[in-house]
Amino acid sequence: MLGAMVLQGWDTAQPPKPFGERAALTREAIGHRHDHTLLPQTGIAEIACALRRHVEPQAFEHALAKLPPGAREFWAV
């Protein structure tokens, strides 16, 4: 179900969009499922914190180092 919520309508033929500012990404995430969103204004940061609690820190930082700057900033806490 989670995959369906996140991936529904994802057009992989289109090039990826650049990362926006955190506030804009939060508005987009909240607006995506506006009728039943559970994401608070701090949701992206909370998800990043939760993810970091469950992964090996050095491996995560190593993986982030391979991503473009916007992606690294997205997962920053």
N, C-alpha and C positions, 0 to 999 in steps of 0.2 A: 504494500500500500504506500509506503514512504516513497519508493521509486516512482510510482505512478503520480504522486503529488509533485515530485520534483521534476520529473522528466516529461510529463505530458506536454505535448506540443513543441518539444525541443526539436528544432530543425538543424540537424548536424551538417546540412549542405551549406549553411550560412557560416561565414567566418565568425570567430568569437568576437564579442563586443569587448571594448576596453573596460577595465574596472573603473567605476565612478567613485565618488567620495562616499564615505560610510553613511552619511545622512541620506543621500540619494538612494543608496542600495537598501537601506532600511525601509524607506518609503516604498520602494519597488517590491520588496519582500512582503510587507504588510498588505499592500494593494493587490498583490497577485491572487490571493485567496481572501478578498475583502469580506466575504460573507461569513467566513468561519476561521479567520486567522487566529492563531494562538501566540504569535510572535509579538513580544513587547518592543518598545523603542530600543532597548538594550539587547535585543535578541541575538544579533550577529556576534557581539562580544561575548555573550553568555555561551553561545555555541562554541566559539573559539576556545574559551576557558574549559568547557566540558571536554572538548576533543583533546586538549593538551593534558588533561588529567589522566587520560587513558592511553596515551602513546608514549613511547620512549623519547625523551626530550631531544637528545642528540640526533636521532634518526629523523625526527620531525623537522628540526632546524636544517638538517642536510637536504631533506626533500624540498623545503621552502626555498632554499638557496638556488634551486634549479628553476624556480618559477619567476615570471616577470614581476617587477616591483609592485604593481597593483594587487597581484595575487598574494604576495607576501604581506602587504599592508592589510589586506582583508582578514588574514588569520592572526594579525598582531593583537596582543592584549595588553 
